[in-house]
Amino acid sequence: AEGGTHEAGFRNVLTRGLRAYADLIGNKRASVITSEDVMISAAGMLSVFIREPEFVGQTKDRLATIEAMRIVE
């Protein structure tokens, strides 16, 4: 699925992790990092089984299951 809750969860956790690391090493400029900054050149692969997936629209091109976001985060 293109986009959706699983992608939002990945963006959130990656951005939070980078901000936390920057804080740990004392990089104050990193507090303004956005998920767009991170995802411009990021790629990831994750396999998660969801029992009853919910999709947006008839074409099912976006995952809408909230559980997917929680699992990824």
Residue, then its C-alpha position, 0 to 999 in steps of 0.5 A: a500500500e502506498g502511504g497510510t498508517h504504517e508509513a506515518g508510524f515509520r516517519n514518526v519513529l524515525t524522526r523522534g529517534l533522530r531528534a533524540y540522538a541529536d539531543l544526546i550528542g548536543n546538536k541543538r539544530a536538530s530540534v527543527i528536523t521534520s519528517e519530510d527532512v528525514m524521508i527525502s532520502a530514507a528507505g525502510m522495509l518492515s514486515v508486519f501481519i495485520r489480521e483485519p487490515e482496513f484500507v482507504g478507498q475502493t482501490k485499497d492503495r492506502l492502509a488505514t489500520i491504526e494498529a499498524m501505526r502503533i506496531v511500527e512506532 
